[in-house]
Amino acid sequence: MKITFLGHAAFALEHDGKTALVDPFLTGNPKATATADEVAADAIFLTHGHSDHLGDTVAIAERTGATVVAIVELAGELSEAGVENVIDPNIGGTADLGWATVRLTPAWHTSTTPAGTVNTPAGLVIEMGDKRIYFVGDSALFSDLALPALRGHIDLAVVPIGGHYTMDRFDAVVAADLIKADQIIPDHYNTFPAIETDAQAFKTDVQNAGYAEVIVLDPGQAHEL
């Protein structure tokens, strides 16, 4: 599987000819390395409805016919906006696309869409091929981050480190200990002044503690699992 960092909290996951996008905020993203009219997508997985995560979901889904997986209230808004293929689990629910599954887990955050729909933020446990990836989503540090690993080994976790709107890099070190992933990719940092931080210092702290290998990706850079 290949994971590509598209900037901020947007990623592309590719395996066996299929592509899933996570939180495709591209238009208006100063760190974006692709545009909404050029990315491939068989599916779009959303953690929540803030504009820097919902992003270009509607436009990409309309162009590609991608299936969108989002928590039920957000899924309802997307259906009303004209997205044809929507799956609407709630926290604890799993969407099975045949070539990938995505399970929604708790995240400690807030969320209201630009259109005013209040929705509960989620983490995403995505399984593609033989890999399991845990997108923590926008979240503070809280103890339930340890729970996904009790169900199955986490190959890679994507963890926010920017602070202000999510956990900062120091809390993210503790999160790394809880999550028990083999590898961690930091996200949600350095996009805007309020979330500027030192990703290399986060990497040093996590690896010195022996919690995980940290992969710091520049926008546009890919990592093979």
C-alpha positions as CSV (number, residue, x, y, z in Angstrom):
1,M,0.0,0.0,0.0
2,K,1.1,3.6,-0.7
3,I,0.1,6.6,1.4
4,T,0.6,10.0,0.0
5,F,0.4,13.2,2.1
6,L,-1.5,15.8,0.1
7,G,-1.1,18.6,2.7
8,H,-2.6,19.5,6.1
9,A,-4.7,16.4,6.9
10,A,-5.4,15.2,3.4
11,F,-4.1,11.8,2.2
12,A,-4.4,9.4,-0.6
13,L,-4.3,5.6,0.0
14,E,-3.5,3.4,-3.0
15,H,-3.6,-0.4,-3.2
16,D,-4.4,-2.9,-5.9
17,G,-5.6,-0.2,-8.4
18,K,-8.0,1.5,-5.9
19,T,-7.6,5.0,-4.3
20,A,-9.2,6.3,-1.2
21,L,-8.9,9.9,-0.2
22,V,-9.0,11.0,3.5
23,D,-10.2,14.5,4.3
24,P,-9.6,16.0,0.8
25,F,-9.1,19.7,1.7
26,L,-7.3,20.9,-1.4
27,T,-8.9,24.1,-2.6
28,G,-7.7,26.9,-0.3
29,N,-5.1,24.7,1.4
30,P,-1.7,26.5,1.2
31,K,0.1,23.2,1.5
32,A,-1.9,21.2,-1.0
33,T,0.1,19.4,-3.7
34,A,-2.8,18.4,-5.9
35,T,-6.0,20.0,-7.1
36,A,-9.6,18.8,-6.7
37,D,-10.0,18.3,-10.5
38,E,-7.0,16.0,-10.9
39,V,-7.0,13.6,-7.9
40,A,-8.2,10.0,-8.4
41,A,-10.8,8.7,-6.0
42,D,-12.7,5.4,-5.7
43,A,-13.7,6.4,-2.1
44,I,-13.5,9.4,0.2
45,F,-13.3,8.8,4.0
46,L,-14.1,11.8,6.2
47,T,-13.2,12.3,9.9
48,H,-15.6,15.2,10.4
49,G,-17.2,18.2,8.7
50,H,-14.9,21.2,9.4
51,S,-14.0,23.0,6.2
52,D,-10.3,21.9,6.4
53,H,-11.4,18.3,6.3
54,L,-14.7,18.2,4.3
55,G,-12.8,20.3,1.8
56,D,-13.5,19.3,-1.9
57,T,-15.5,16.2,-1.1
58,V,-18.6,17.1,-3.1
59,A,-16.7,18.2,-6.2
60,I,-14.4,15.2,-6.2
61,A,-17.3,12.8,-5.6
62,E,-19.4,14.3,-8.4
63,R,-16.5,14.1,-10.8
64,T,-15.3,10.6,-9.9
65,G,-18.4,8.9,-8.6
66,A,-16.5,8.0,-5.5
67,T,-18.3,6.4,-2.5
68,V,-18.1,8.8,0.5
69,V,-18.1,7.4,4.0
70,A,-19.0,9.9,6.7
71,I,-20.7,9.9,10.1
72,V,-24.5,9.9,9.7
73,E,-25.4,13.6,10.0
74,L,-22.5,14.6,7.7
75,A,-23.5,11.9,5.3
76,G,-27.1,13.3,5.2
77,E,-25.8,16.7,4.3
78,L,-23.7,15.3,1.5
79,S,-26.6,13.3,0.1
80,E,-28.7,16.4,0.1
81,A,-25.9,18.2,-1.7
82,G,-26.2,15.7,-4.6
83,V,-23.5,13.1,-3.7
84,E,-25.0,9.9,-5.0
85,N,-22.9,7.2,-3.3
86,V,-22.8,7.8,0.5
87,I,-22.4,5.4,3.4
88,D,-23.5,6.7,6.8
89,P,-22.1,4.8,9.8
90,N,-22.1,6.2,13.3
91,I,-19.3,5.8,15.9
92,G,-18.5,2.1,16.2
93,G,-19.9,1.3,12.7
94,T,-18.0,-0.2,9.8
95,A,-18.4,0.5,6.1
96,D,-17.3,-2.4,3.9
97,L,-16.5,-1.4,0.3
98,G,-15.2,-4.9,-0.6
99,W,-11.7,-3.7,-1.3
100,A,-11.5,-1.6,1.9
101,T,-13.2,-1.3,5.2
102,V,-13.4,1.8,7.4
103,R,-14.5,1.8,11.1
104,L,-15.4,5.0,12.9
105,T,-13.9,5.4,16.4
106,P,-14.2,8.3,18.9
107,A,-12.3,11.5,18.5
108,W,-12.4,14.3,21.1
109,H,-13.1,17.4,19.1
110,T,-16.0,19.6,17.8
111,S,-17.5,19.9,14.4
112,T,-20.0,21.9,12.4
113,T,-20.0,22.1,8.7
114,P,-19.8,25.3,6.7
115,A,-23.5,24.7,5.9
116,G,-24.3,24.5,9.7
117,T,-24.7,20.7,10.2
118,V,-23.5,19.7,13.6
119,N,-21.7,16.3,13.5
120,T,-19.6,14.2,15.8
121,P,-15.9,13.9,14.9
122,A,-14.5,10.5,14.4
123,G,-11.2,8.6,14.0
124,L,-11.0,6.1,11.1
125,V,-9.6,2.6,11.2
126,I,-9.0,1.7,7.6
127,E,-8.1,-1.7,6.3
128,M,-6.8,-2.1,2.8
129,G,-5.0,-5.2,1.6
130,D,-3.2,-6.6,4.7
131,K,-2.6,-3.2,6.3
132,R,-4.5,-1.4,9.1
133,I,-4.2,2.4,9.3
134,Y,-5.6,4.5,12.2
135,F,-6.4,8.1,11.3
136,V,-6.8,9.7,14.7
137,G,-8.5,12.7,13.1
138,D,-8.7,16.0,14.9
139,S,-8.5,15.1,18.5
140,A,-7.2,16.0,21.9
141,L,-5.3,13.4,23.9
142,F,-7.6,11.0,25.6
143,S,-7.3,7.4,26.8
144,D,-9.6,5.8,24.3
145,L,-6.9,6.2,21.7
146,A,-5.6,3.0,23.1
147,L,-8.7,1.0,22.2
148,P,-8.3,0.3,18.4
149,A,-5.1,-1.6,19.0
150,L,-7.0,-4.0,21.3
151,R,-9.0,-5.1,18.4
152,G,-6.1,-5.6,16.0
153,H,-2.5,-4.5,15.4
154,I,-2.1,-1.0,14.0
155,D,0.5,-0.9,11.2
156,L,0.4,2.9,10.8
157,A,-1.2,5.8,12.7
158,V,-1.7,9.3,11.4
159,V,-1.7,11.7,14.4
160,P,-2.2,15.5,14.6
161,I,0.6,17.4,16.3
162,G,-0.1,21.1,15.6
163,G,-1.8,22.1,18.9
164,H,-4.4,24.9,19.2
165,Y,-7.2,23.0,17.5
166,T,-5.9,19.5,18.3
167,M,-3.3,17.8,20.6
168,D,0.1,19.4,20.4
169,R,3.4,17.5,19.7
170,F,4.0,16.8,23.4
171,D,0.5,15.2,23.9
172,A,1.0,13.4,20.6
173,V,4.0,11.6,22.1
174,V,1.7,10.2,24.8
175,A,-0.8,9.3,22.1
176,A,1.9,7.4,20.3
177,D,2.4,5.3,23.5
178,L,-1.3,4.6,23.7
179,I,-1.9,3.8,20.0
180,K,0.9,1.2,19.8
181,A,1.4,1.5,16.0
182,D,4.5,0.4,14.2
183,Q,4.8,3.7,12.4
184,I,3.3,7.2,12.8
185,I,2.9,10.0,10.4
186,P,2.2,13.4,11.9
187,D,-0.3,15.7,10.3
188,H,-2.4,18.9,10.9
189,Y,0.6,21.1,11.5
190,N,2.4,24.1,9.8
191,T,-0.5,24.8,7.5
192,F,-1.4,28.0,9.3
193,P,0.5,30.1,11.9
194,A,-1.7,28.8,14.8
195,I,-0.6,25.2,14.3
196,E,3.1,25.7,13.6
197,T,5.3,23.2,15.4
198,D,8.5,21.1,15.1
199,A,7.7,17.7,13.5
200,Q,11.4,16.6,13.7
201,A,11.3,17.2,17.5
202,F,8.1,15.1,17.7
203,K,9.9,12.3,15.7
204,T,12.9,12.4,18.1
205,D,10.8,12.3,21.2
206,V,8.7,9.4,20.0
207,Q,11.6,7.3,18.7
208,N,13.8,8.0,21.7
209,A,10.9,6.7,23.9
210,G,10.7,3.6,21.7
211,Y,7.0,4.0,20.9
212,A,7.1,3.9,17.1
213,E,9.0,4.8,14.0
214,V,8.0,8.3,12.9
215,I,7.7,9.1,9.2
216,V,7.7,12.8,8.6
217,L,6.3,13.4,5.1
218,D,6.5,16.7,3.1
219,P,3.3,17.5,1.2
220,G,3.4,15.5,-2.0
221,Q,5.6,12.8,-0.5
222,A,4.6,9.2,-0.4
223,H,5.4,6.3,1.9
224,E,5.2,2.6,1.1
225,L,3.9,0.2,3.8
